[in-house]
């Protein structure tokens, strides 16, 4: 079975294949001798999940840490792929980066409105990224990524209601000149180059580093209309840093980065069509005639569009972090400014007709953040972190929507809307979290955060000269709403306890109440009726999270075994839905979302040469009191009443119940050669999901991906040559499905699908050098 669902038997076969391959390597007499058999102790992981450096095993937070080495060996290059290493994380694609979203434990924001902010926060070197689209960049010069699961608003702010992706990049080395570089070539003529160098300016006191990357690949989708390769890769970026530490009490760290990506994306392909759908009058072409000779099916790699599809974006930013040890407290300041711009268009009708060829946007975002905090030295009876936070963001977007919507219009005319909108966010917060060391074993945890936020937006929709009228569904009549405002404040809190049984076992239990502020509906089809009724302001999201955890390192610290159980409830989740019959989006507060389950991270090193790991996540999600539009073809018997379906009891969309990653890495010193043999394999699995509530045509069956590397590394650690395979078993899957635009009726619809390069077997070779 090559495509589709991976049944349990296939999962077992794939797991056995991985195990057999490892057994063959480990069982070889030539590889099972000598120092490789020596016992090994797992290294300590240090994280900043609580705004201070701590051992992972001492932190009462559910954290999955992904190291730079793991990212490199897995060929994971961005947030879009990180779910393969962090099972609780999910990525949902869109027609452009503005609509993409991340979810943690099944909960996250997928929204086109500039007035709705993400529920999963991305933080880079202590700086919150205000827009989701600005977070999708190459993992260059990364030291580690911490995936903090569950609400983290106490220390990371209002946009961390579902979780935080905390990205920590590598700081310059104050003592030595170091550097690394890599170059890889693979399927789709993919070329990836990365490099970094760190140079001391004054040994032990000051240093600077510079890193950069370049990526390109051919598109893996062919547009049959003109032969274009679509969804290729073309991006580059640089990052410079300076570190200064004149004495043991003061540190200064400054960064400056720039990233650019110009891509012909993000094109979908046709999963199915309604053959009899007809356009441009009773004698016009049918969908079947338009797609004659085009591959239509679950894994089609052919698009069929006559319009432009592109997503061009650039991001730059600068930050300065200063830290002073005053003896009784440590004072830290992080000041940052960032800008983001994206220009994109998609041929939304997914056909060779000009039904809706212009669906474009030009978005600019600017943000300034300032955080000042104090923290106590570690190890005293009362440990604390407290601070002030200020966030100032301006987002301005112009959107154009134009097409004939399949209708015969006078003089080959078209419907046309131009939307000019902007929103300003001002956010102030005071926060603090303390840990009381009651005894050497018992610790009590408490925290508060006060948040005050003001939103001010404008919205202007016009029908430009030449347009015959307003765009149906996706637009509307001329409308000017210059003063859209919202303000709110909130107190979030956290309480808990942790108990250290011994040096190798810690237990904890916490309760946290999180928050994400109000949102303003700035969708293209915003109406005067919605504004006049006050429904343009969405209520804030409020979340309650109960968590219990176990952190252990048994068997002389040759094993790490961490287990977390959680129960999370969201109220008034800010949700976006789509009505295929009216071709319109809507924003509303969902009544209640729930996610509960368990997470396991484990590592085991039976011998020094071999490392095994397993990350497993189970999340049982549920929505209540939410009635989105019916899916195409849904009848009264199937739950559709008055164009709406009550989905209480349903799983959340794109939220797998089960997901896991198994991995093994082996390194063996070859006899009579200056090289080591390195081999690793990983298998990641995600169970079935719905991309639209209850729609059987929008279901992705469960699937698993097997990745492998085999190579040589010099024993001094300077050189490596690696042959790699991604999705070795060629298990094809889709990352999202949608209803075909203007290809639906009361009986059903055609569907489109989003594919990524990871949905196909890819092989290549990579060379690495370190100095």
C-alpha positions as CSV (number, residue, x, y, z in Angstrom):
1,X,0.0,0.0,0.0
2,X,1.8,3.1,-1.3
3,X,-0.6,5.9,-0.5
4,X,-3.1,6.9,2.1
5,X,-3.6,5.5,5.5
6,X,-0.9,3.6,7.3
7,X,-2.7,0.8,9.1
8,X,-1.4,-0.7,12.3
9,X,0.2,-3.6,10.4
10,X,2.1,-1.1,8.3
11,X,3.2,0.8,11.4
12,X,4.5,-2.4,12.8
13,X,6.3,-3.3,9.6
14,X,8.0,0.1,9.5
15,X,9.0,-0.1,13.1
16,X,10.3,-3.6,12.6
17,X,12.3,-2.4,9.5
18,X,13.9,0.4,11.6
19,X,14.6,-2.1,14.4
20,X,16.0,-4.7,12.0
21,X,18.3,-2.1,10.4
22,X,19.7,-1.1,13.7
23,X,20.0,-4.6,14.9
24,X,22.0,-5.4,11.7
25,X,24.4,-2.6,12.4
26,X,24.7,-3.2,16.2
27,X,24.9,-7.0,15.8
28,X,27.9,-6.8,13.4
29,X,30.9,-8.2,15.2
30,X,33.1,-5.6,13.6
31,X,31.0,-2.8,15.1
32,X,30.4,-4.3,18.5
33,X,33.8,-4.2,20.0
34,X,36.1,-1.9,21.9
35,X,35.3,1.5,23.3
36,X,31.9,1.6,21.7
37,X,30.7,-0.8,24.4
38,X,31.7,1.5,27.2
39,X,28.8,2.7,29.4
40,X,27.6,6.2,28.9
41,X,25.8,8.9,31.0
42,X,23.4,11.2,29.2
43,X,24.4,14.8,29.2
44,X,22.5,17.6,31.0
45,X,20.2,19.8,29.1
46,X,19.9,23.5,30.2
47,X,16.8,25.5,29.3
48,X,15.4,29.0,29.8
49,X,11.8,28.0,30.1
50,X,11.4,30.0,33.3
51,X,13.5,33.0,32.1
52,X,16.6,31.7,33.9
53,X,19.1,28.9,33.0
54,X,18.1,25.7,34.7
55,X,18.5,21.9,34.2
56,X,15.6,20.6,32.2
57,X,15.1,17.9,34.8
58,X,14.5,20.5,37.5
59,X,11.9,22.6,35.5
60,X,8.2,22.1,36.4
61,X,7.1,22.8,32.8
62,X,6.3,20.5,30.0
63,X,9.3,21.2,27.6
64,X,10.5,19.3,24.5
65,X,14.1,20.4,23.7
66,X,15.4,20.0,20.2
67,X,19.2,20.5,19.9
68,X,21.1,21.9,17.0
69,X,22.6,18.5,16.3
70,X,19.2,16.9,16.1
71,X,17.9,19.6,13.7
72,X,21.0,19.1,11.5
73,X,20.8,15.3,11.5
74,X,17.1,15.4,10.8
75,X,17.4,18.0,8.0
76,X,14.7,20.0,9.7
77,X,15.0,23.6,8.4
78,X,12.0,25.5,9.7
79,X,8.9,25.5,11.9
80,X,6.9,23.9,9.1
81,X,8.8,20.6,9.8
82,X,9.4,20.8,13.5
83,X,6.3,18.6,14.2
84,X,8.4,15.6,13.1
85,X,10.6,16.1,16.1
86,X,8.1,17.5,18.6
87,X,5.0,15.4,18.5
88,X,2.7,17.8,20.4
89,X,3.3,20.5,17.8
90,X,1.2,20.8,14.6
91,X,1.6,23.0,11.5
92,X,-1.3,24.0,9.3
93,X,-0.4,25.5,5.9
94,X,-2.2,28.2,3.9
95,X,-2.3,29.9,0.5
96,X,0.3,32.3,2.0
97,X,2.4,32.7,5.1
98,X,-0.1,35.2,6.6
99,X,-2.6,32.4,7.1
100,X,-0.3,29.6,8.3
101,X,-0.5,28.6,11.9
102,X,1.0,26.4,14.7
103,X,-0.8,24.4,17.3
104,X,0.3,22.9,20.5
105,X,-1.7,20.0,22.0
106,X,-4.2,20.5,19.2
107,X,-4.9,24.2,19.9
108,X,-3.7,27.1,17.8
109,X,-4.7,30.0,15.6
110,X,-5.3,29.7,11.8
111,X,-6.6,33.1,10.7
112,X,-6.3,35.6,7.9
113,X,-7.5,38.6,9.9
114,X,-4.8,41.1,10.9
115,X,-6.7,41.8,14.1
116,X,-6.3,38.2,15.5
117,X,-2.9,37.3,17.0
118,X,-1.5,33.7,17.4
119,X,-2.2,31.5,20.4
120,X,1.2,29.9,20.1
121,X,4.0,32.4,20.6
122,X,7.4,32.3,18.8
123,X,10.3,33.8,20.8
124,X,13.8,34.3,19.3
125,X,16.6,35.1,21.8
126,X,14.0,36.6,24.2
127,X,12.1,38.6,21.6
128,X,8.5,37.9,20.9
129,X,7.6,37.7,17.2
130,X,4.3,39.5,16.8
131,X,3.0,38.0,13.5
132,X,3.0,34.3,12.7
133,X,4.2,34.8,9.2
134,X,7.4,36.5,10.5
135,X,8.3,33.3,12.3
136,X,8.7,31.0,9.3
137,X,12.4,31.4,8.6
138,X,15.4,29.0,8.2
139,X,16.8,27.4,11.4
140,X,20.3,29.0,10.9
141,X,22.8,29.3,13.7
142,X,20.3,27.8,16.2
143,X,21.7,26.4,19.5
144,X,18.4,24.7,20.6
145,X,14.6,25.0,20.3
146,X,12.4,24.7,23.4
147,X,8.8,23.7,22.7
148,X,6.9,24.8,25.9
149,X,3.5,23.1,26.0
150,X,0.4,24.6,27.6
151,X,-0.2,28.2,28.6
152,X,3.1,30.1,29.2
153,X,1.6,33.6,29.5
154,X,2.9,34.1,33.0
155,X,6.5,34.7,31.8
156,X,6.1,34.9,28.0
157,X,3.0,37.1,27.5
158,X,-0.5,37.1,26.2
159,X,0.2,35.3,22.9
160,X,1.4,32.2,24.7
161,X,-2.1,30.9,25.6
162,X,-1.4,27.5,24.0
163,X,2.4,27.3,24.1
164,X,5.7,28.8,23.2
165,X,8.4,28.0,20.6
166,X,11.5,29.4,22.3
167,X,14.3,29.6,19.8
168,X,17.8,30.2,21.2
169,X,20.6,31.0,18.7
170,X,24.3,30.4,19.3
171,X,26.2,33.2,21.0
172,X,29.7,34.2,19.9
173,X,32.6,32.4,21.6
174,X,34.6,34.8,23.7
175,X,37.7,32.6,23.8
176,X,38.3,30.9,20.5
177,X,37.8,31.3,16.8
178,X,35.2,28.8,15.7
179,X,33.2,28.1,12.6
180,X,31.1,25.6,10.8
181,X,29.7,25.2,7.3
182,X,27.5,22.8,5.4
183,X,26.5,22.2,1.8
184,X,23.9,19.7,0.7
185,X,22.3,18.7,-2.6
186,X,19.2,16.5,-3.0
187,X,16.0,15.7,-4.8
188,X,14.3,18.5,-6.7
189,X,17.7,20.0,-7.3
190,X,17.6,21.3,-3.8
191,X,20.7,23.2,-2.7
192,X,21.2,24.3,0.9
193,X,24.2,26.1,2.2
194,X,24.9,27.3,5.8
195,X,27.9,28.8,7.5
196,X,28.9,30.7,10.6
197,X,32.1,32.0,12.1
198,X,32.8,33.4,15.6
199,X,35.9,35.5,16.3
200,X,37.2,36.9,19.6
201,X,37.7,40.6,19.5
202,X,39.5,40.6,22.9
203,X,40.0,37.1,24.3
204,X,37.7,36.3,27.2
205,X,36.0,39.7,26.9
206,X,34.5,40.4,23.5
207,X,33.6,38.5,20.4
208,X,31.6,38.8,17.2
209,X,30.0,36.2,14.9
210,X,28.4,36.2,11.5
211,X,26.2,33.5,10.0
212,X,24.3,33.1,6.8
213,X,22.2,30.6,4.7
214,X,21.1,30.1,1.1
215,X,18.4,27.7,0.0
216,X,17.0,27.0,-3.5
217,X,15.1,24.1,-5.1
218,X,13.0,23.4,-8.1
219,X,9.2,23.4,-7.6
220,X,7.7,19.9,-7.1
221,X,4.3,21.0,-8.6
222,X,4.0,21.5,-12.4
223,X,1.5,24.0,-13.8
224,X,0.1,22.4,-16.9
225,X,-1.1,25.8,-18.3
226,X,2.4,27.1,-19.0
227,X,4.8,24.5,-17.7
228,X,6.0,26.5,-14.6
229,X,7.5,24.7,-11.7
230,X,5.6,25.8,-8.6
231,X,6.3,25.7,-4.8
232,X,10.0,25.9,-5.2
233,X,12.5,27.3,-2.7
234,X,14.5,30.5,-2.9
235,X,15.6,32.2,0.3
236,X,18.7,33.6,2.0
237,X,19.6,35.4,5.2
238,X,22.4,36.7,7.4
239,X,22.7,37.3,11.2
240,X,25.5,39.2,13.0
241,X,26.1,39.3,16.7
242,X,28.4,40.9,19.2
243,X,29.0,39.7,22.8
244,X,30.8,41.7,25.4
245,X,31.6,40.7,29.0
246,X,34.1,43.0,30.5
247,X,33.8,41.4,33.9
248,X,31.9,38.6,35.7
249,X,29.0,40.9,36.6
250,X,28.1,42.3,33.2
251,X,27.1,40.9,29.8
252,X,26.0,42.6,26.6
253,X,24.6,40.8,23.6
254,X,23.5,42.5,20.4
255,X,22.1,40.9,17.3
256,X,21.1,42.1,13.8
257,X,19.5,39.8,11.2
258,X,17.9,40.0,7.7
259,X,16.0,37.3,5.8
260,X,14.5,37.3,2.4
261,X,12.4,34.7,0.6
262,X,11.0,35.0,-3.0
263,X,8.9,32.0,-3.9
264,X,6.4,30.9,-6.5
265,X,4.0,29.4,-4.0
266,X,1.8,28.4,-2.3
267,X,-0.1,26.4,-5.0
268,X,-2.5,23.6,-4.2
269,X,-3.5,20.8,-6.5
270,X,-6.9,19.3,-7.2
271,X,-7.9,16.3,-5.1
272,X,-11.3,16.0,-6.8
273,X,-13.6,18.0,-9.0
274,X,-17.3,18.2,-9.7
275,X,-17.3,17.4,-13.5
276,X,-20.6,19.2,-14.3
277,X,-19.8,22.5,-12.6
278,X,-20.2,25.1,-15.4
279,X,-18.9,28.6,-15.8
280,X,-19.7,31.6,-17.9
281,X,-23.2,30.8,-18.8
282,X,-25.2,27.7,-19.9
283,X,-22.8,27.1,-22.9
284,X,-19.6,27.8,-21.0
285,X,-16.9,25.3,-20.1
286,X,-17.4,22.7,-17.4
287,X,-14.9,21.8,-14.7
288,X,-14.4,18.5,-16.5
289,X,-13.4,20.2,-19.7
290,X,-11.0,22.6,-17.9
291,X,-9.2,19.7,-16.2
292,X,-9.0,17.3,-19.2
293,X,-5.5,15.9,-19.3
294,X,-4.7,17.2,-15.8
295,X,-3.9,14.7,-13.0
296,X,-6.6,15.0,-10.4
297,X,-6.3,12.8,-7.4
298,X,-5.1,12.4,-3.8
299,X,-1.5,13.0,-4.7
300,X,-1.7,15.1,-7.8
301,X,1.5,17.1,-8.5
302,X,-0.1,19.2,-11.3
303,X,-1.7,22.6,-10.9
304,X,-3.9,24.2,-13.5
305,X,-3.9,28.0,-13.1
306,X,-3.5,31.0,-15.4
307,X,-2.9,33.6,-12.7
308,X,0.2,34.5,-10.6
309,X,1.1,32.7,-7.5
310,X,3.9,34.1,-5.3
311,X,4.9,34.9,-1.8
312,X,7.8,37.3,-1.4
313,X,8.8,38.4,2.1
314,X,11.6,40.0,4.0
315,X,12.3,40.3,7.7
316,X,14.8,42.2,9.6
317,X,15.4,43.1,13.2
318,X,17.8,44.1,15.9
319,X,18.0,43.5,19.6
320,X,20.2,44.4,22.6
321,X,20.2,42.3,25.8
322,X,22.1,43.6,28.8
323,X,22.5,41.8,32.1
324,X,24.1,43.1,35.3
325,X,24.7,41.1,38.4
326,X,24.1,43.5,41.3
327,X,24.8,40.9,43.9
328,X,21.4,40.6,45.5
329,X,19.6,40.6,42.1
330,X,20.4,40.2,38.4
331,X,19.0,43.0,36.3
332,X,18.2,42.1,32.6
333,X,17.0,44.4,29.8
334,X,16.0,43.2,26.3
335,X,15.3,46.0,23.7
336,X,14.2,45.0,20.2
337,X,12.8,46.3,17.0
338,X,11.6,44.2,14.1
339,X,10.0,44.7,10.7
340,X,8.3,42.3,8.4
341,X,6.9,42.7,4.8
342,X,5.1,40.2,2.6
343,X,3.6,40.6,-0.9
344,X,1.6,37.7,-2.1
345,X,-1.0,36.6,-4.6
346,X,-2.8,33.3,-5.3
347,X,-5.0,32.3,-8.2
348,X,-7.8,31.4,-5.8
349,X,-10.1,29.7,-8.4
350,X,-7.4,27.0,-9.0
351,X,-8.4,26.9,-12.7
352,X,-7.3,28.2,-16.1
353,X,-10.1,30.8,-16.1
354,X,-10.1,34.3,-14.6
355,X,-12.7,33.5,-12.0
356,X,-10.6,35.0,-9.2
357,X,-7.0,35.5,-10.5
358,X,-6.3,38.5,-8.2
359,X,-6.3,37.7,-4.5
360,X,-3.3,39.7,-3.3
361,X,-2.0,41.4,-0.3
362,X,0.8,43.7,0.7
363,X,1.4,43.6,4.5
364,X,3.9,45.6,6.6
365,X,4.5,45.0,10.3
366,X,6.6,46.9,12.7
367,X,7.1,46.1,16.4
368,X,9.1,47.4,19.3
369,X,9.5,45.5,22.5
370,X,11.1,46.3,25.8
371,X,11.4,43.9,28.7
372,X,13.1,44.7,32.0
373,X,13.3,42.0,34.7
374,X,15.1,41.2,37.9
375,X,15.8,37.7,39.1
376,X,17.3,36.4,42.3
377,X,20.4,34.3,42.4
378,X,19.8,30.6,42.1
379,X,19.9,28.4,45.2
380,X,18.5,30.8,47.8
381,X,15.3,30.1,49.9
382,X,13.1,32.4,47.8
383,X,13.9,32.4,44.1
384,X,12.0,34.8,41.9
385,X,11.7,36.5,38.5
386,X,9.8,39.7,38.1
387,X,9.6,42.3,35.4
388,X,7.9,44.9,33.1
389,X,7.0,44.3,29.5
390,X,6.0,46.7,26.7
391,X,4.8,45.7,23.2
392,X,4.1,48.2,20.4
393,X,3.0,46.8,17.1
394,X,1.6,48.3,13.9
395,X,0.3,46.2,11.0
396,X,-0.9,47.7,7.7
397,X,-2.3,45.7,4.8
398,X,-3.7,46.5,1.4
399,X,-5.6,43.7,-0.3
400,X,-7.0,43.4,-3.8
401,X,-9.7,40.9,-4.9
402,X,-10.8,40.8,-8.5
403,X,-12.5,38.3,-10.9
404,X,-15.7,37.5,-12.8
405,X,-16.7,34.6,-10.4
406,X,-17.7,32.5,-13.4
407,X,-20.4,34.9,-14.5
408,X,-21.0,36.5,-17.9
409,X,-20.5,40.2,-17.3
410,X,-20.8,43.1,-19.7
411,X,-17.7,43.9,-21.7
412,X,-15.7,41.1,-20.0
413,X,-16.1,43.0,-16.8
414,X,-15.2,41.9,-13.3
415,X,-16.1,42.3,-9.6
416,X,-13.5,44.3,-7.7
417,X,-12.6,45.3,-4.2
418,X,-9.7,47.1,-2.7
419,X,-9.2,46.9,1.1
420,X,-7.0,49.2,3.1
421,X,-6.7,48.3,6.8
422,X,-4.4,48.7,9.7
423,X,-4.3,47.9,13.4
424,X,-2.1,49.2,16.3
425,X,-1.5,47.2,19.4
426,X,-0.2,48.6,22.7
427,X,0.4,46.1,25.4
428,X,1.8,46.7,28.9
429,X,2.4,44.0,31.5
430,X,3.8,43.5,35.0
431,X,4.7,39.9,35.9
432,X,6.4,37.9,38.6
433,X,6.9,34.3,39.5
434,X,8.5,32.9,42.7
435,X,9.6,29.6,44.0
436,X,9.8,29.0,47.8
437,X,12.2,26.3,48.8
438,X,10.3,25.0,51.8
439,X,12.8,22.2,52.3
440,X,15.6,20.7,50.3
441,X,12.9,18.5,48.6
442,X,9.7,20.6,48.6
443,X,9.2,23.7,46.5
444,X,6.1,25.9,46.2
445,X,5.4,27.9,43.0
446,X,3.3,31.0,42.5
447,X,3.0,33.7,39.9
448,X,0.9,36.7,38.7
449,X,0.8,38.7,35.5
450,X,-1.2,41.9,34.9
451,X,-1.8,42.7,31.3
452,X,-3.3,45.9,29.8
453,X,-4.0,46.2,26.1
454,X,-5.4,48.7,23.7
455,X,-6.3,48.0,20.0
456,X,-7.1,50.7,17.4
457,X,-7.9,49.8,13.8
458,X,-9.2,51.3,10.6
459,X,-10.9,49.6,7.7
460,X,-11.7,51.0,4.2
461,X,-13.2,48.9,1.4
462,X,-13.8,50.4,-2.0
463,X,-14.9,49.4,-5.5
464,X,-12.2,50.8,-7.8
465,X,-13.1,52.4,-11.1
466,X,-13.7,49.8,-13.7
467,X,-15.2,47.3,-11.3
468,X,-18.8,46.3,-12.0
469,X,-19.6,45.7,-8.4
470,X,-18.5,44.3,-5.0
471,X,-16.8,40.9,-4.9
472,X,-19.3,38.3,-3.7
473,X,-18.5,36.6,-0.3
474,X,-14.8,37.6,-0.1
475,X,-15.5,41.3,-0.3
476,X,-18.5,43.6,-0.1
477,X,-19.9,47.1,-0.8
478,X,-17.9,50.2,-0.2
479,X,-17.4,50.6,3.6
480,X,-15.4,52.9,5.8
481,X,-14.9,52.1,9.4
482,X,-12.1,54.5,10.7
483,X,-12.4,54.0,14.4
484,X,-12.5,50.4,15.5
485,X,-11.2,50.1,19.1
486,X,-11.0,47.6,21.9
487,X,-9.3,47.6,25.3
488,X,-9.0,45.1,28.1
489,X,-7.0,44.1,31.1
490,X,-6.5,40.8,32.8
491,X,-4.8,39.1,35.6
492,X,-3.3,35.7,34.9
493,X,-1.8,33.4,37.6
494,X,-0.1,30.2,38.3
495,X,0.3,28.0,41.4
496,X,1.9,24.7,42.0
497,X,4.4,22.5,43.9
498,X,7.3,20.3,43.1
499,X,8.9,17.5,45.1
500,X,12.4,16.2,44.7
501,X,12.3,12.6,45.7
502,X,16.1,12.2,45.1
503,X,18.7,13.4,42.7
504,X,17.2,11.4,39.9
505,X,13.4,11.9,40.4
506,X,11.2,15.0,40.6
507,X,7.4,15.3,40.7
508,X,5.3,18.4,40.2
509,X,1.8,19.6,39.8
510,X,0.7,23.1,38.6
511,X,-2.4,25.0,37.7
512,X,-2.2,28.0,35.4
513,X,-4.8,30.4,34.1
514,X,-3.7,31.9,30.7
515,X,-5.1,34.7,28.5
516,X,-5.0,36.1,25.0
517,X,-6.4,39.5,24.4
518,X,-9.4,40.7,22.4
519,X,-9.3,40.7,18.6
520,X,-10.8,42.9,16.0
521,X,-12.3,41.4,12.8
522,X,-10.5,42.8,9.8
523,X,-11.5,40.2,7.3
524,X,-12.1,41.4,3.7
525,X,-15.9,40.9,4.1
526,X,-16.3,42.9,7.3
527,X,-19.8,44.5,7.1
528,X,-21.4,47.6,8.6
529,X,-23.9,45.3,10.4
530,X,-21.2,43.4,12.2
531,X,-19.5,46.7,13.3
532,X,-22.8,48.4,14.3
533,X,-23.7,45.4,16.5
534,X,-20.3,45.3,18.2
535,X,-19.6,41.8,16.9
536,X,-16.4,43.0,15.2
537,X,-14.7,42.7,18.6
538,X,-14.0,39.1,19.6
539,X,-13.8,38.3,23.3
540,X,-10.5,37.4,24.8
541,X,-9.4,33.8,25.1
542,X,-9.1,32.4,28.6
543,X,-7.4,29.1,29.4
544,X,-7.2,26.9,32.4
545,X,-4.5,24.3,32.5
546,X,-3.9,21.5,35.0
547,X,-0.6,19.6,34.8
548,X,1.2,16.9,36.6
549,X,4.7,15.7,35.7
550,X,7.5,13.3,36.5
551,X,11.1,13.9,35.6
552,X,13.6,11.1,36.2
553,X,17.0,9.9,35.2
554,X,17.3,6.3,36.4
555,X,20.0,3.6,35.9
556,X,22.9,5.8,36.8
557,X,21.6,8.5,34.5
558,X,21.8,6.3,31.4
559,X,18.0,6.8,30.9
560,X,15.9,9.9,30.8
561,X,12.2,9.3,31.4
562,X,9.9,12.3,31.6
563,X,6.1,12.0,31.7
564,X,3.4,14.8,31.8
565,X,-0.3,14.6,32.1
566,X,-2.4,17.6,31.3
567,X,-6.0,18.9,31.1
568,X,-6.5,22.2,29.3
569,X,-9.7,24.2,28.7
570,X,-10.1,27.2,26.4
571,X,-13.1,29.5,26.6
572,X,-14.0,32.0,23.8
573,X,-11.4,30.7,21.4
574,X,-11.1,33.1,18.5
575,X,-12.0,30.9,15.5
576,X,-12.1,31.4,11.7
577,X,-14.5,29.3,9.5
578,X,-15.2,29.2,5.8
579,X,-18.6,28.7,4.1
580,X,-18.0,27.1,0.7
581,X,-21.5,27.9,-0.6
582,X,-21.2,31.7,0.0
583,X,-17.4,31.8,-0.5
584,X,-17.0,33.7,2.7
585,X,-14.9,33.6,5.9
586,X,-16.3,34.4,9.3
587,X,-14.8,35.1,12.7
588,X,-16.4,34.1,16.0
589,X,-15.7,32.9,19.5
590,X,-16.0,29.2,19.9
591,X,-17.7,28.3,23.2
592,X,-15.2,25.9,24.6
593,X,-12.2,23.8,23.6
594,X,-10.6,21.0,25.6
595,X,-7.4,19.1,25.3
596,X,-6.3,16.4,27.7
597,X,-3.7,13.7,27.5
598,X,-0.1,12.6,28.2
599,X,3.4,13.3,26.9
600,X,6.5,11.2,27.2
601,X,10.1,12.0,26.4
602,X,12.7,9.3,26.9
603,X,16.4,8.8,26.0
604,X,18.5,5.8,26.6
605,X,22.2,5.2,25.9
606,X,23.0,1.4,26.4
607,X,26.5,2.0,25.3
608,X,28.5,5.1,24.5
609,X,28.2,4.6,20.8
610,X,24.4,4.3,20.7
611,X,21.7,6.7,21.7
612,X,18.0,5.9,21.5
613,X,15.1,8.3,22.0
614,X,11.3,8.2,22.0
615,X,8.8,11.2,22.1
616,X,5.2,10.3,22.4
617,X,2.1,12.5,22.7
618,X,-1.5,11.6,23.2
619,X,-4.1,14.5,23.0
620,X,-7.8,13.9,23.3
621,X,-9.4,17.2,22.0
622,X,-13.0,18.3,22.0
623,X,-15.0,21.4,20.9
624,X,-18.3,22.5,22.6
625,X,-20.9,25.1,21.7
626,X,-19.6,25.9,18.3
627,X,-21.6,25.9,15.0
628,X,-19.6,26.6,11.9
629,X,-20.9,26.4,8.3
630,X,-22.0,23.0,7.0
631,X,-19.5,21.2,4.8
632,X,-20.6,20.7,1.2
633,X,-23.1,17.9,0.8
634,X,-24.0,17.8,4.5
635,X,-27.6,17.0,5.0
636,X,-30.0,17.5,7.9
637,X,-29.5,13.8,8.7
638,X,-25.8,14.4,8.9
639,X,-26.3,17.4,11.2
640,X,-26.8,20.4,8.9
641,X,-29.6,22.8,9.9
642,X,-30.0,26.3,8.5
643,X,-26.6,26.2,6.9
644,X,-24.8,25.5,10.2
645,X,-23.6,22.3,11.9
646,X,-23.3,22.0,15.7
647,X,-20.0,20.2,16.2
648,X,-20.0,19.7,19.9
649,X,-18.1,16.6,20.8
650,X,-15.9,16.7,17.7
651,X,-12.1,16.6,17.7
652,X,-10.3,19.8,16.9
653,X,-9.1,20.2,13.3
654,X,-5.6,19.0,12.4
655,X,-5.2,17.6,16.0
656,X,-3.9,14.0,15.9
657,X,-4.8,11.9,18.9
658,X,-1.5,10.0,18.7
659,X,1.8,11.3,17.5
660,X,5.3,10.0,18.2
661,X,8.9,10.0,17.1
662,X,11.4,7.2,17.6
663,X,15.1,7.7,16.8
664,X,18.4,6.0,17.1
665,X,22.0,7.2,16.4
666,X,25.1,5.1,16.3
667,X,28.8,6.1,16.0
668,X,31.6,3.6,15.6
669,X,35.4,4.2,15.3
670,X,36.6,2.3,12.2
671,X,39.8,0.3,12.6
672,X,42.9,1.6,10.7
673,X,41.1,4.7,9.5
674,X,40.8,8.3,10.7
675,X,37.0,8.2,10.3
676,X,34.0,7.1,12.4
677,X,31.0,5.5,10.8
678,X,27.8,7.3,11.8
679,X,24.3,6.0,11.2
680,X,21.0,7.2,12.4
681,X,17.3,6.6,11.7
682,X,14.1,8.1,12.9
683,X,10.4,7.3,12.4
684,X,7.6,9.8,13.1
685,X,3.9,9.0,13.1
686,X,0.7,11.1,13.3
687,X,-2.7,9.6,13.5
688,X,-5.7,10.6,11.3
689,X,-7.1,14.2,11.4
690,X,-9.9,16.2,9.9
691,X,-9.0,19.5,8.3
692,X,-12.7,20.6,8.3
693,X,-15.1,19.6,11.0
694,X,-16.7,16.2,10.3
695,X,-16.1,16.5,6.5
696,X,-15.3,13.0,5.3
697,X,-13.6,14.4,2.2
698,X,-11.2,16.5,4.4
699,X,-9.7,13.7,6.3
700,X,-6.0,12.8,6.3
701,X,-5.4,9.1,7.4
702,X,-2.6,8.4,9.8
703,X,0.9,8.1,8.3
704,X,4.5,7.6,9.3
705,X,7.8,8.9,7.9
706,X,11.1,7.0,8.0
707,X,14.3,9.1,7.7
708,X,17.9,7.8,7.7
709,X,21.5,9.0,7.4
710,X,24.7,7.1,6.8
711,X,28.1,8.7,6.6
712,X,31.7,9.2,7.8
713,X,33.0,11.7,10.3
714,X,36.7,12.5,11.0
715,X,37.7,11.5,14.5
716,X,38.8,15.1,15.3
717,X,35.2,16.3,14.6
718,X,36.2,18.6,11.7
719,X,34.7,16.9,8.7
720,X,31.6,14.9,7.9
721,X,30.1,13.5,4.7
722,X,26.5,12.3,5.0
723,X,24.1,10.5,2.6
724,X,20.5,11.2,3.7
725,X,17.1,10.0,2.9
726,X,13.9,11.8,3.9
727,X,10.6,9.8,3.8
728,X,12.5,6.8,2.8
729,X,9.3,4.7,2.4
730,X,7.7,7.3,0.1
731,X,4.6,7.6,2.3
732,X,2.6,10.4,0.7
733,X,0.3,12.6,2.7
734,X,-1.4,16.0,2.5
735,X,-0.9,18.9,5.0
736,X,-4.3,20.4,4.4
737,X,-7.4,20.1,2.2
738,X,-9.9,22.8,1.1
739,X,-13.1,23.1,-0.8
740,X,-12.6,23.9,-4.5
741,X,-13.5,27.6,-5.1
742,X,-16.8,27.8,-7.1
743,X,-16.8,24.1,-7.4
744,X,-19.5,23.1,-5.0
745,X,-23.3,22.8,-4.7
746,X,-25.8,21.5,-2.2
747,X,-24.8,17.9,-3.0
748,X,-21.0,18.2,-2.6
749,X,-17.8,19.8,-3.8
750,X,-14.5,19.3,-5.4
751,X,-11.5,19.6,-3.1
752,X,-7.9,20.9,-3.3
753,X,-4.9,19.8,-1.2
754,X,-1.6,21.2,0.0
755,X,1.5,19.1,-0.5
756,X,5.0,19.7,0.9
757,X,8.3,18.3,-0.2
758,X,8.2,16.0,2.8
759,X,5.3,14.1,1.2
760,X,7.7,12.5,-1.3
761,X,10.9,10.4,-1.0
762,X,14.0,12.7,-1.1
763,X,17.6,11.7,-1.1
764,X,20.8,13.7,-1.1
765,X,24.3,14.2,0.2
766,X,25.7,16.7,2.7
767,X,29.2,17.8,3.5
768,X,30.0,19.5,6.8
769,X,33.1,21.2,8.2
770,X,33.8,22.5,11.7
771,X,36.8,24.4,12.9
